[in-house]
Amino acid sequence: MEDKSVATNNAHDPAHDLSRRNFMQSLGGGVVILFSATAPKAGFAQEQPKQQPKGKPAGGGFGMGGPPPDLNAYLRIGEDGKVTVFSGKIEQGQGNTTALAQMAAEELCVSLASVTMVMGDTALCPWDMGTFGSMSVRVFGAQLRSAAAEARTILLEMAAEWLSVPPVQLQIDDGVISAVDKSKTVTFAELAKGQKITRALEGKAVTHTLAEFSVMGRDAVRVDAVAKVTGAAKFTADYSFPGMLHAKIVRPPAHGAKLKAADASEAEKMPGVTVVREPDLVAALAADPEVATAARAKIKVEYELSSGAAPETVDEKTIFDHLLGNLPKPQIPANEKSGDLAEGEKASAEVFEHSWRNGYGAHAPMEPHAALAKPEGDGMTMYISTQTPFPAQNQVAGLLKLPPEKVRVIAPFVGGGFGGKSSGDQSNEAARLAKATGKPVLVAYTREEEFFYDAFRPAAIVKIKSGVDAGGKLTLWSYDVYYAGNRSAEMFYDAPHKQQQVYGGPMSFGPNAHPFQTGSWRAPGANLNNFARESQIDVMAAKLKADPLDFRLKNTSDKRARAVLEAAAERFGYKPAPAPSGRGIGIACGIDAGSYVAEIAQVALDAKGAVVVKKVVAAQDMGVVVNPAGAKMQMEGCIMMGLGYTLSEELRFKGGRILTTNFHDYKLPRFSWLPEIDAFPIKHDDLEPQGGGEPAICPIGAAVANALFDLEGVRLHEMPFTPERIKAARKG
């Protein structure tokens, strides 16, 4: 099959803004594949359904509680034979639109060019809890393949009746079903004829095997590449409607500050300005955003700190003592306790105790949060930069006291999320202001607002007590993690006596925990957990004067961990040597979203004492790779983004006041930092596709830390590794 770019209407141009009913009409009818135990075996009906069920499952949502029971909600075959795939997932730059289209095309035996993707539209797509956790391909994709395989099987049954040829003697080539000898053919388009099909599938459809793949497993050009390069791609703040108002909202000076009084009399005198005043929301609105900004500046406000505000003594330097002084009860995760710690310590020839830390990190996406609320009849249409369209729909509906079906959420292209767009007050604000004014309202955060209202990656600590016997085998592993959660903290090294304890999650707000909102950040908690575990492993190897790679291989029987470590070492041309060797080479390994990844970094120091990462080799076991080119790009992006949390990204604050306001004092990775990156997935074709959007970001901090130790014999215990911290570590 020819591998062409897949069409998408992810941008949701208002000129083509469709309800589910008129979307069906725009297709000129279409085959609707119904999967129902009570449906008749065969039958055709001219009428179109008024509304396809969205199929919200029990148990928390698609991907956790199983797929919707009405699988036709996931795909349509139009009268022209083209395929439309509906997904509640969103596209935020990770390329899942392309991979999902490949999976559908593979099972339907059509070209990639014949697939159109509709993403993140609550009126058209099946319910989905959100786009996070690297679940688009490994969870949603698996169910999409099953749905497409069932559709293919039903179409073959229909074609067999049409052509009077047994199904086993039929084949499909790009939507054309034919007898093996090509003497008889029928197309998907001919089978559709604008009618819906009511036919139950007898038995279970079988998805294609690896040997049968003709679309999956091949490089595909990103569907959104041309639109984004040319500027045609539309994001939430790019939309405009007649009569639309830009809202500029009065913001508090600190988290924990509550509005006491507001005088908007001067702002209300300005031509074209509307002021909305509610107990917890004061905003100036105008057709011109600059006019709205000027009006907001004229509003006089008074704030007072609530009793729950964080004390001013808490800042980026004192936060760790603050967190450790206010601990909740620990939890021991399942499968993370075995043996006896006391026995493990007795069996240890040497015991090591260390703590590892990172401060708060911002998501800092290219696109700040934005939401546009557009009143329509007795409902509301929302354009939101969000990773969670359906939860946002429920939230807005509850706020406006509307049934959820009266609120339509559309997620256009999202300009980066990294977990930070799973929530956002901007949608609530836009909805309230649109209801108050009766006009479309856009709330678009400034960069300062983006930093202030971010759900930051939490400051967190890991404490590890480990031991080895006289032969260099692990005997003890006691792992306590505070406020980060235990994602990617799995102990895949062979420690007979181990225990993991988790103190608090990443989302605790208040005077006794985080002074502002915290939440998910690309592979939540995994960067710290990898940094802690892999640094501790290196500490032990160095003390034993063992090569770091050899020590790891000696202490793990996990086949997948060994495979990625050995693949990375071979690709790097690694030569064993105990650290510090002066070479500046560090190794780290991790697990996330079902994938294993090993990274080897080589570093140097510049004249100012800053770390320069020269080279990174990364090997990733992610099972079957749907789009090899896309997988490699995701790995490269993870590594480059990971250099930020590793070397420079750090939030300054005092109590509830956020002192970091823009990129002049929050340093993201620069193009000049780009190392030589050799990232590659390794072959593991007997495992279903696993996550690819997050795993490779997890070990980069540890790999760089270990490389720095190998270069200079300096061990850093807190990220980021700034020249100041390196200098302090040299002094001991």
ABEGO torsion letter per residue (X at the ends): XBBBBBBBAAAGBAAABBBAAAAAAAAGEEBBBBBBAABBABEBBABBBABBBAGBBBGGEBGAAEBBABAAAABBBBAAGBBBBBBABBBAGAGAAAAAAAAAAAAAGBBAAABBBBBGBAAABBBBAEBBGGAAAAAAAAAAAAAAAAAAAAAAAAAAAAAGBBAAABBBBGGBBBBAAGABBBBAAAAAGGBBBBBBBBEBBBBBBAAABAABGBBBBBAAAAAAAAGABBBAAABBBBGBBBBBBBBBABBGBBBABBBAAAAAABBGBBBBBBAABBBBBBABAAAAAAAAAABBBBBBBBAABBBAABBAAAAAAAAAABBBBBBBBBGABBEBAAAAAAABABBBBBBBBBBBBBAGBABBBBBBBBBBEABBBBBBBBABAAAAAAAAAAAAGBBAAABBBBBBBBBEAGGAAABEAAAAAAAAAAAAAGBBBBBBBBAAAAAAABBBBBBBBBBBBBBBBAAGBBABBBBBBBGAEABGABBABBBABBBBBBBEBAABBEAABBABBBBBBBGBGAAAAAAAAAAAAAAAAAAAGBBAAAAAAAABABAAAAAAAAAAAAAAGBBBBBOBAGAGBBBBBBBBGGBBBBBBBBBBBBAAGBBBBABBBBBBBAEBBABAAAAAAAAAAAAAAAAAAAAABBBBBBEABBABABAAABBBBBAAABBBBBBBBBBBAABBBBBAAAAAAAAAAAAAAAAAAAAAGBBBABOBBBAAAAAAAAAX
